[in-house]
Amino acid sequence: MELVASILCALFILWLLARDSKRRTSVSATLWVPILIVLVFSSRTPSGWLDARSVVRADYSGLTNDAPGNLLDQVFFAVMIAGSWIIASVRGVKWTKLLGANIALALFYLYFAISSLWSAYPADSLIRVVKDLGTTVFVVAAILSEEDPAEAVRAVYVRCACILFPLSILFIRYYPQFGRSYAKNGGIMFTGVATHKNAFGEMLMVFSLILIWDHLETRTATAKWPWSGMQIDRVLLLLMGVWLLSTSQSKTSLVCFLIGLTLLLSSKASTSPMIGKIVFFTALSLPFLILVTHQFSSSLGFILEAIGRDDTFTGRADIWKHITFKTVNPLIGAGYWNFWGGKGGRAISEVMQTPVPNAHDGYLDIYIDGGIIGLMILLFVLLAAGNRIIRKLQMNLLQRARFAFLIVAIVVNLTESNFARPSLLWFTTLLMIIVEIPVLRSRTTNRFTWFSLLVAGGKRIATQLR
C-alpha cells in the first residue's frame, strides 16, 4: 500500500508542478536554485532527508549553535550561495546599491559580524553570519532579479507547496518514521516533512498565505468574492494546507495565519496609511507587553485561553525568567548565535532539567546575541521596513502581502525564535522587506540558458579576481 501511495503522490506532485509551470511563462529555469533553498528551509537539510531513523523523541539539539555540522549540508549551502550570487551578478545586480538601499539591514549584518569578536567561538559566529547572509540576501537577490519579481516570489513558494504538502500527507499517513515524532511528554507530534510541529506549522502558514495571495493576484477583476474562480489545483493545495495546519496543532502558526489572512483580504479603504500605522505599532508593542509588563498573563488570560495557551506560554515563560541583564553583557550580548551551545545555555538547561535550544522568543535571542544594541538595530530594521511598506500600502496587493508577512514575523517571534536564524520565516521576511533590487535589466540578461549562465558567471568571477 505504501508503494502505491508513493507512486500516486509522485504523479500528483508532477501534475501540480506541470500546471504551475504552464501558468507562469515569465519565470526562468534558474528559479529552481532558490526553490531548493526554500525546500530545505521548509523541511530538512539534505543529510536530514537521508536519515531513516524510526520514530524518536523530538530532538532539539540540532537547533542549538553547537549542533554538529555535516559535510553534505555544508557543500549544499555553499553551492546554493555561489549559484545565487552568480545568477544575480550576471543579471546585473549592483551589490553596493543594494546595500545602500537597505542601510538598516546592512547595519544589522555588519553588527553581528563584528559581534564575533567578543563571541566565545569567534570563527563559528562569523561563519554563521556569512552563511545566513548568503542563504538569505544572495538568494533573495536571485529571485527579485527575475523579469517579474512578484511572479517569481509566488512561483517559488507555490512550487514548494506543490511538493511538500502532498509529501507531508504521505509521511503522516504511510511513513510515520518520517512524518511523526514524540514530544517531551510522550505524545505524538505530526511533523510531516519538517522535524518539529512548530516548524511544520510555520511552513504551512507561510505557504498557505502565499497560495491565497497568488489566487487573489490572478483572479479576474470582475469577481465578486475573494474565492471566485480559484483553479482546482489551488483549491486542492489550500485544502491540504489548512487541514495540515490544523493537524499540526501549532497554535502560533494558526493564529498568525488568521492575522495574515485578514490583512490580505482587507479592503482598500481599510489599508490606509493611518490604519497601517496603528496595526504596525500595535504589533511592535506586543514584545514589550510580554517581556516588560509583569501582569500581562493575568490581564490577558482569557485571550491566551482562547488560542489554546496557558499563562506560561506552554512553558516558554519558564525559559524567559532565566534571561536577565546578568545572563549576558546587557549592552553587546554574547556574540552571534553563540550562547545556547555554550556555558550559559547549558547552565539554563541544567537548572530547568531539560534541553533548551533557544529562548523561544526572537527578541530575547537577539538580545542574547547582540545585547540592547542588537535589539535597537533590529527595531531600526523593522521600523524602516514598516515605514517604507505602509507608504505604498494602497498601491497594490503586493504591498498588502509584504505588510501581512511583516506583521506575521513580528508576532511569530513572540513565542518562536526566527530573527537572524536559518528558517523559512526569516528568509520570507527578508524577501518581503528588501527594497527592489537595483539591476541593469535587459531582455537578454533574463533569458540565460544554464550553459551561458555558467560561462557568463565564470567570466565575471575571472574579471573580479584580476
C-alpha positions in Angstrom: 0.0 0.0 0.0 2.9 2.3 0.8 4.3 1.8 -2.7 1.0 2.6 -4.4 0.5 5.7 -2.2 4.1 6.9 -3.0 3.5 6.5 -6.8 0.2 8.3 -6.7 1.8 11.1 -4.6 4.7 11.5 -7.1 2.2 11.7 -10.0 0.1 14.2 -8.2 3.1 16.4 -7.5 4.2 16.2 -11.1 0.7 17.2 -12.2 0.7 20.2 -9.8 4.1 21.4 -11.0 3.1 21.0 -14.6 0.0 23.1 -14.2 2.0 25.8 -12.4 4.8 25.8 -15.0 2.2 26.2 -17.8 0.6 29.1 -15.9 3.9 31.1 -15.4 5.8 31.8 -18.6 7.8 34.8 -17.2 9.9 32.9 -14.7 13.2 31.3 -15.7 14.6 27.8 -15.1 17.3 29.3 -12.7 14.5 29.9 -10.2 15.0 26.2 -9.2 18.1 27.3 -7.3 16.1 29.4 -4.7 13.3 26.8 -4.8 15.9 24.2 -3.5 16.9 26.6 -0.7 13.3 27.2 0.3 12.5 23.5 0.2 15.4 22.9 2.7 14.4 25.8 4.9 10.8 24.4 5.0 11.6 20.8 5.7 15.0 19.2 6.4 18.6 19.5 5.4 20.0 17.2 2.8 21.5 15.0 5.4 18.2 15.0 7.3 16.4 13.6 4.3 18.9 10.8 4.2 18.4 9.9 7.8 16.0 7.0 8.0 15.6 6.7 11.8 12.4 5.4 13.2 10.0 7.4 15.4 12.0 9.2 18.0 11.5 11.7 20.7 11.7 15.3 19.3 15.4 16.2 19.0 16.2 19.8 19.9 20.0 19.5 19.7 20.0 20.5 16.1 18.6 23.9 16.9 21.5 25.0 19.1 24.6 26.6 17.9 26.8 23.6 18.9 24.9 21.3 16.6 27.3 19.0 14.7 28.0 20.1 11.1 27.6 17.8 8.1 29.7 17.9 5.0 26.8 17.2 2.7 24.8 20.1 4.1 27.8 22.4 4.0 28.5 21.6 0.4 24.8 22.1 -0.5 24.6 25.5 1.1 28.0 26.6 -0.4 26.8 25.6 -3.9 23.4 27.3 -3.5 25.0 30.5 -2.2 27.6 30.6 -5.0 24.9 29.8 -7.6 22.6 32.5 -6.3 25.4 35.0 -6.3 26.4 34.1 -9.9 22.7 34.3 -11.1 22.1 37.7 -9.5 25.5 39.1 -10.6 25.2 38.0 -14.2 21.8 39.7 -14.3 23.5 43.0 -13.3 22.6 43.3 -9.6 24.5 46.2 -8.2 25.5 45.0 -4.7 26.7 48.3 -3.4 23.4 49.9 -4.4 21.5 47.0 -2.9 23.2 47.5 0.4 22.8 51.3 0.1 19.1 50.9 -0.4 18.8 48.7 2.7 21.0 50.5 5.2 19.2 49.1 8.2 19.7 45.5 7.1 23.3 46.1 6.1 24.0 47.6 9.6 22.2 44.6 11.2 24.5 42.0 9.5 27.6 44.2 10.0 27.0 44.5 13.7 26.6 40.7 14.1 29.7 40.1 12.1 31.6 42.4 14.5 29.9 40.6 17.4 32.1 37.6 16.6 35.0 39.5 18.2 33.5 39.0 21.7 32.0 35.6 21.0 33.3 32.6 22.9 33.7 30.9 19.5 34.6 33.8 17.1 35.2 31.7 13.9 31.9 29.8 14.4 29.9 33.0 14.9 31.5 34.7 11.8 30.8 31.6 9.6 27.2 31.6 10.7 26.8 35.3 9.9 28.2 34.8 6.4 26.1 31.7 5.9 22.9 33.5 6.9 23.8 36.5 4.7 24.4 34.2 1.8 21.4 31.9 2.1 19.1 34.9 2.5 20.3 38.1 0.8 22.0 36.4 -2.2 19.1 34.0 -2.8 16.6 36.8 -2.4 18.6 38.8 -5.0 18.4 35.9 -7.4 14.6 35.8 -7.0 14.0 39.5 -7.2 16.2 39.9 -10.3 13.7 37.8 -12.3 11.8 39.6 -15.1 8.7 39.7 -13.0 9.9 39.7 -9.3 6.4 39.4 -7.7 5.5 36.5 -10.0 8.9 34.8 -9.2 8.3 35.1 -5.4 4.9 33.4 -5.7 6.3 30.8 -8.1 9.0 29.7 -5.6 6.6 29.2 -2.7 3.7 27.7 -4.7 6.0 25.1 -6.3 7.4 24.3 -2.9 3.8 23.8 -1.6 3.2 21.5 -4.6 6.0 19.3 -3.4 5.8 19.5 0.4 2.0 19.4 1.1 1.4 16.1 -0.6 4.6 14.6 0.8 3.6 15.7 4.3 0.3 13.8 4.0 2.1 10.8 2.6 4.6 10.8 5.5 2.0 11.3 8.2 -0.3 8.6 6.8 2.1 5.9 5.4 5.6 6.7 6.7 5.3 7.6 10.4 9.0 7.2 10.9 9.4 10.4 8.8 6.1 12.2 9.5 5.7 11.9 13.2 7.8 12.2 16.4 7.4 12.0 20.1 7.1 15.2 22.2 8.7 15.6 25.6 5.5 14.5 27.4 5.4 11.3 25.3 2.6 12.5 23.0 2.8 12.0 19.2 3.5 15.1 17.1 2.6 15.3 13.5 5.6 16.9 11.8 5.2 16.0 8.1 8.3 16.9 6.1 9.6 19.1 8.9 11.4 18.0 12.1 9.1 19.6 14.7 5.4 20.6 14.8 6.2 24.3 15.2 8.5 24.3 12.1 5.8 22.3 10.3 3.1 24.8 11.3 5.3 27.7 10.2 5.8 26.2 6.7 2.1 25.5 6.3 1.2 29.0 7.5 3.6 30.8 5.1 2.8 28.6 2.0 -1.0 28.8 2.6 -0.9 32.6 2.8 1.1 32.9 -0.4 -1.3 30.5 -2.2 -4.1 32.8 -1.2 -2.1 35.9 -2.4 -1.3 34.1 -5.7 -5.0 33.4 -6.3 -6.0 37.0 -5.5 -3.4 38.3 -7.9 -4.6 36.1 -10.8 -8.4 36.1 -10.3 -10.5 38.2 -12.7 -11.2 41.8 -11.8 -14.9 41.3 -12.1 -15.0 38.5 -9.5 -17.4 39.4 -6.7 -16.0 37.1 -4.0 -12.3 36.6 -3.0 -12.6 32.8 -3.7 -14.3 33.2 -7.1 -12.6 31.4 -10.0 -10.0 29.6 -7.9 -8.5 26.8 -10.0 -8.8 23.2 -9.0 -5.1 22.7 -8.2 -5.1 25.8 -6.0 -8.3 24.5 -4.2 -6.6 21.2 -3.5 -3.4 22.7 -2.3 -5.2 25.2 0.0 -7.4 22.5 1.5 -4.4 20.3 2.2 -2.6 23.3 3.8 -5.4 24.3 6.1 -6.0 20.6 7.1 -2.4 20.0 7.8 -2.1 23.3 9.7 -5.0 22.2 12.0 -3.4 18.7 12.3 0.0 20.2 13.3 -1.5 21.8 16.5 0.8 24.7 16.1 -1.2 27.4 17.9 1.2 30.3 17.0 1.1 29.4 13.3 -2.7 29.1 13.3 -3.2 32.5 14.9 -0.7 34.1 12.6 -2.4 32.5 9.6 -5.6 34.2 10.6 -3.8 37.5 11.1 -2.2 37.3 7.7 -5.4 36.2 6.0 -7.2 39.2 7.5 -4.6 41.6 6.2 -4.5 40.1 2.8 -8.3 40.2 2.4 -8.7 43.7 3.8 -10.3 46.2 1.5 -8.6 49.3 0.0 -10.4 51.5 2.5 -9.1 49.6 5.5 -5.5 49.8 4.3 -5.0 53.5 4.6 -1.6 54.6 5.9 -3.2 55.6 9.3 -4.7 52.2 9.9 -1.5 50.6 8.7 0.5 52.5 11.3 -1.9 51.6 14.0 -1.7 47.9 13.1 2.1 48.1 12.8 2.8 49.8 16.1 0.3 47.7 17.9 2.2 44.6 16.7 5.6 46.2 17.7 4.2 46.9 21.2 3.5 43.2 21.9 7.1 42.2 22.7 7.3 44.9 25.3 3.9 43.8 26.8 5.1 40.3 27.2 8.7 40.9 28.3 8.2 44.0 30.4 4.7 44.0 31.9 4.5 41.5 34.7 0.7 41.5 34.8 0.4 40.5 31.1 -0.6 36.9 31.6 -3.2 37.7 34.3 -4.8 40.7 32.4 -5.0 38.8 29.1 -5.5 35.4 30.4 -8.8 35.0 28.6 -7.1 35.7 25.2 -4.4 33.1 26.0 -7.1 30.6 26.9 -9.0 31.3 23.6 -5.9 30.5 21.5 -5.0 27.4 23.5 -2.1 28.9 25.5 -1.7 28.8 29.3 -0.2 31.7 31.2 3.3 30.3 30.9 3.0 30.2 27.0 3.4 26.4 27.1 6.5 26.6 29.3 8.2 29.4 27.5 7.9 31.8 30.4 10.0 29.4 32.5 12.8 30.0 30.0 12.3 33.7 29.8 12.6 34.2 33.6 16.2 32.9 33.4 17.2 35.6 30.9 18.1 38.8 32.7 20.5 41.7 32.4 23.1 39.4 34.2 22.7 36.5 31.7 24.9 38.2 29.1 26.6 41.6 28.7 23.4 43.7 28.5 24.9 46.2 26.1 26.6 43.9 23.5 25.4 40.4 24.3 27.4 37.1 23.9 28.0 37.2 20.2 26.0 35.9 17.3 24.4 32.5 17.8 26.9 31.6 20.5 25.0 31.4 23.8 22.8 28.2 23.8 25.6 25.8 22.9 28.0 27.4 25.4 28.2 27.5 29.2 25.4 30.0 29.6 22.9 27.9 27.7 24.0 24.7 29.3 23.5 26.3 32.8 19.9 27.2 32.0 19.3 23.7 30.6 20.7 22.2 33.8 18.6 24.4 36.0 15.4 23.6 34.0 16.4 19.9 33.8 15.5 19.8 30.1 17.4 20.7 26.8 16.7 24.4 25.9 17.7 25.0 22.2 16.8 28.7 22.2 14.8 31.4 24.1 11.6 30.6 22.2 11.4 34.3 21.6 13.1 36.0 18.7 13.6 39.3 20.6 15.3 37.6 23.6 17.6 35.7 21.3 18.6 38.9 19.5 19.3 40.4 23.0 21.4 37.3 23.9 23.3 37.6 20.6 23.8 41.4 20.4 22.5 42.9 23.7 20.5 46.1 23.7 22.5 47.4 20.7 21.4 44.4 18.7 17.7 44.9 19.7 17.9 48.6 18.7 19.3 47.7 15.3 16.5 45.1 14.9 14.0 47.7 15.8 15.6 50.0 13.2 15.2 47.3 10.5 11.5 46.7 11.4 10.7 50.4 11.5 12.5 51.2 8.2 10.6 48.3 6.5 7.3 49.2 8.1 7.5 52.8 7.1 8.5 52.0 3.5 5.7 49.4 3.1 3.0 51.5 4.8 3.6 54.4 2.4 2.8 52.1 -0.5 0.1 50.0 1.2 -2.8 51.1 -1.0 -0.9 50.7 -4.3 -1.5 47.0 -4.9 -1.9 43.6 -3.5 1.9 43.0 -3.4 2.2 45.8 -0.8 -0.6 44.2 1.3 1.2 40.9 1.2 4.5 42.5 2.2 2.8 44.2 5.1 1.0 41.0 6.2 4.2 39.0 6.3 6.0 41.8 8.2 3.2 41.7 10.9 3.3 37.9 11.0 7.0 37.9 11.5 6.7 40.4 14.4 4.0 38.3 16.1 5.6 34.8 15.5 8.8 35.9 17.2 6.9 36.5 20.4 6.9 32.7 21.0 9.4 31.4 18.4 12.9 32.4 17.5 13.3 33.2 13.8 15.1 36.6 13.6 18.6 36.1 12.0 18.2 32.3 12.1 18.2 30.0 9.0 14.5 29.5 8.8 11.7 29.8 6.3 10.1 32.8 8.1 13.3 34.8 8.3 14.0 34.2 4.7 10.4 35.2 3.8 10.7 38.3 5.9 13.8 39.5 4.1 12.2 38.7 0.8 9.3 41.0 1.7 11.2 43.9 3.2 14.3 44.2 0.9 13.9 47.2 -1.4 13.5 46.3 -5.1 16.8 45.0 -6.5 18.7 47.7 -8.5 19.6 45.9 -11.7 20.8 46.6 -15.2 17.9 44.9 -16.9 17.7 43.8 -20.5 15.8 41.1 -22.3 19.0 39.1 -22.9 20.1 39.0 -19.3 17.0 37.3 -18.0 16.8 34.5 -20.6 20.1 32.7 -20.0 20.4 29.0 -20.6 22.3 27.1 -17.9 25.4 26.8 -20.1 25.5 30.5 -21.0 24.9 31.4 -17.3 27.9 29.4 -16.2 30.1 30.9 -18.9 29.0 34.4 -18.0 29.4 33.7 -14.3 32.9 32.3 -14.9 33.9 35.4 -16.9 32.6 37.7 -14.2 34.5 35.9 -11.5 37.7 35.9 -13.5 37.4 39.6 -14.1 37.0 40.4 -10.4 40.0 38.2 -9.5 42.3 40.1 -11.8 
